[in-house]
Amino acid sequence: MEEIEFLDFGIYGKQQKNGAIYNWKNWSKCVDLLDELFIDPKNTSIQSRQLIPFYYERKGQKYFSDKKSKKFKFGSLSWNKKNNELWCTKFRNEQGWTFERTEIHYPKFSECKKNTSFADIILIVKCNDYYIDKKRFDQSLFLMIKKGLIEEGKLDAIIRELGLIMGADLIGKGNRKHKVSGNSFLVMQLWSDSDLLEFLDEEDFKLAEGTLKLL
């Protein structure tokens, strides 16, 4: 089982500062920066989860049902400005539309799955638009990238610029070595990691075991 070292970055903020990261006026600026990372557009995949959430009540409590929520389907999109604008705008005028997350994989997810290999880059954009209990941060961008793929100083600068676009309250960086046999485990771990710090205050962010250090 191969051991590979990755750099992790987490950017956390509130939509009320600069607006939601998925607003095209914001994400179009992010695309210009991320073009530096996704230099093989045809082998980079974008998958977005957007929906009309379904709520129900039980014993006076309100709950969210994923099964009964209406999902909007994009399929897998290649990396370019037109496709990025597509996932940001296509269903925005649907009544009750909400955004959950967008994932970007290089090499594309289907290629990694076929070869049971690691992705060199995984980026997850999340917004908690439909959560009943809002957390401290309601949007985040989490990036995992194979160490050495991009010069580290350049990567730090890109992350800081993305943080400015998001109006970020916290930006963190870490590195770790992964021993996994395929991409699916890695993605599940990233989903967990991208949620991990949303409850934490700044001091916890610095001290929490196994999380990121302030960038």
C-alpha positions in Angstrom: 0.0 0.0 0.0 1.6 3.3 -1.1 2.1 6.1 1.3 1.7 9.6 -0.2 2.0 13.0 1.5 -0.6 15.6 1.0 -1.1 19.2 2.0 -4.5 20.1 3.4 -6.1 23.6 3.4 -9.3 24.7 5.0 -11.0 28.1 4.4 -14.0 28.9 6.6 -16.3 31.9 6.6 -19.8 33.4 6.6 -21.8 34.2 3.6 -23.0 37.5 5.0 -19.5 39.0 4.5 -18.9 38.7 0.8 -21.9 36.6 -0.3 -22.0 32.9 -1.0 -18.9 31.4 -2.6 -21.2 29.7 -5.2 -22.4 33.1 -6.5 -20.9 33.4 -9.9 -19.4 36.8 -9.3 -17.4 35.2 -6.5 -16.7 31.8 -7.9 -15.5 33.2 -11.3 -12.7 34.9 -9.4 -11.9 31.6 -7.7 -11.8 29.8 -11.1 -9.1 32.2 -12.3 -7.0 31.3 -9.3 -7.7 27.5 -9.5 -6.7 27.4 -13.2 -3.2 27.3 -11.7 -4.0 23.9 -10.1 -6.2 22.2 -12.6 -3.9 22.4 -15.6 -5.4 19.3 -17.3 -9.0 20.4 -17.7 -10.2 17.3 -19.6 -8.9 15.1 -16.8 -10.5 17.2 -14.1 -14.1 16.5 -13.0 -16.7 18.7 -11.3 -19.6 17.2 -9.4 -22.2 19.4 -7.7 -25.0 18.5 -5.2 -27.9 21.0 -5.3 -31.4 20.3 -4.2 -34.8 21.4 -2.9 -34.8 20.2 0.7 -37.7 18.3 2.1 -38.6 18.9 5.8 -41.0 17.1 8.1 -42.1 17.4 11.7 -42.2 14.7 14.3 -43.2 15.4 17.9 -42.9 19.1 17.4 -39.3 18.8 16.0 -38.4 19.8 12.4 -36.2 17.3 10.5 -34.5 17.2 7.0 -35.1 14.2 4.7 -32.4 13.6 2.1 -34.4 10.8 0.5 -37.5 13.0 -0.2 -35.5 16.0 -1.3 -35.5 16.9 -5.0 -31.9 16.6 -6.4 -30.7 18.6 -9.5 -28.5 16.5 -11.7 -25.4 17.8 -13.6 -23.4 14.6 -14.1 -19.7 15.0 -14.2 -18.4 18.2 -15.8 -14.9 18.9 -17.1 -13.0 21.9 -15.8 -13.6 25.1 -17.8 -15.2 28.5 -17.1 -18.4 27.6 -19.0 -19.0 24.5 -16.8 -18.1 26.3 -13.7 -20.7 29.0 -14.5 -23.2 26.2 -15.3 -23.1 24.6 -11.8 -23.3 28.1 -10.2 -26.3 29.3 -12.2 -28.3 26.6 -13.9 -30.9 25.9 -11.2 -30.6 29.1 -9.2 -34.1 30.3 -10.1 -35.9 27.1 -9.0 -38.1 27.9 -6.1 -36.6 26.4 -2.9 -33.2 25.8 -4.6 -30.3 25.3 -2.2 -26.6 24.4 -2.6 -24.9 21.8 -0.6 -21.4 21.1 -2.1 -19.3 20.9 -5.2 -16.4 18.5 -5.5 -13.5 18.8 -8.0 -11.2 15.9 -8.6 -7.9 15.7 -10.6 -7.5 13.2 -12.1 -11.2 12.9 -12.6 -13.1 10.7 -10.2 -14.0 8.0 -12.8 -10.3 7.7 -13.7 -9.3 7.2 -10.1 -12.0 4.7 -9.5 -11.1 2.7 -12.6 -7.4 2.6 -11.7 -8.1 2.3 -7.9 -5.7 5.2 -7.5 -5.4 8.4 -5.5 -6.5 11.8 -6.8 -3.7 14.3 -6.8 -6.1 17.1 -6.0 -9.5 17.1 -4.3 -11.4 20.3 -3.6 -14.7 20.5 -1.8 -16.8 23.6 -1.6 -19.6 23.4 1.0 -22.4 25.7 2.2 -24.8 24.9 4.9 -27.8 26.6 3.3 -30.4 24.1 4.3 -29.2 22.9 7.7 -31.8 23.5 10.4 -29.1 24.3 13.0 -26.7 26.8 11.6 -23.1 26.4 12.6 -20.6 29.2 13.3 -19.4 29.1 9.7 -21.9 28.5 6.8 -19.4 28.0 4.0 -16.1 26.3 3.6 -13.5 25.4 1.0 -11.3 22.3 1.7 -8.4 21.4 -0.5 -6.2 18.4 -0.4 -3.2 18.4 -2.9 -0.3 16.0 -3.4 2.8 17.6 -1.9 5.2 18.8 -4.5 2.6 19.1 -7.3 2.6 22.9 -7.0 5.3 25.1 -5.4 4.2 25.5 -1.8 4.7 29.3 -1.5 2.6 29.7 -4.7 -0.1 27.4 -3.2 -0.2 29.4 0.1 -0.7 32.6 -1.9 -3.6 31.1 -3.9 -5.3 29.9 -0.7 -5.0 33.4 0.8 -6.5 34.9 -2.3 -9.4 32.5 -2.1 -9.8 33.4 1.5 -10.2 37.1 0.6 -12.8 36.2 -2.0 -14.7 34.2 0.7 -14.3 36.8 3.4 -12.8 34.0 5.5 -12.6 34.1 9.3 -10.2 31.2 9.4 -7.7 29.7 7.0 -5.7 26.6 8.0 -3.0 24.4 6.6 -1.7 21.0 7.4 0.0 18.0 6.0 -0.3 14.3 6.5 0.5 11.0 4.9 -2.3 8.7 3.6 -2.1 5.0 3.4 -5.3 4.0 1.4 -5.9 1.6 -1.4 -8.4 3.8 -3.4 -10.0 7.1 -3.9 -13.4 6.5 -2.3 -12.0 6.2 1.3 -10.1 9.4 0.7 -13.2 11.3 -0.3 -15.2 10.1 2.7 -12.4 11.2 4.9 -12.4 14.6 3.2 -16.1 15.0 3.7 -15.5 14.5 7.4 -12.5 16.8 7.5 -14.3 19.6 5.7 -16.9 19.6 8.5 -14.4 19.1 11.3 -13.6 22.7 12.2 -16.9 24.4 11.7 -17.8 24.2 15.4 -14.4 25.4 16.6 -13.3 28.8 17.8 -9.9 30.3 16.9 -8.1 28.8 20.0 -9.5 25.4 19.4 -8.5 25.7 15.7 -4.9 26.1 16.8 -4.9 23.4 19.4 -7.2 20.7 18.2 -5.4 17.4 17.7 -5.0 16.4 14.1 -6.5 19.5 12.5 -5.0 22.4 10.6 -2.7 25.2 11.8 -3.6 28.8 11.1 -2.1 30.0 7.8 
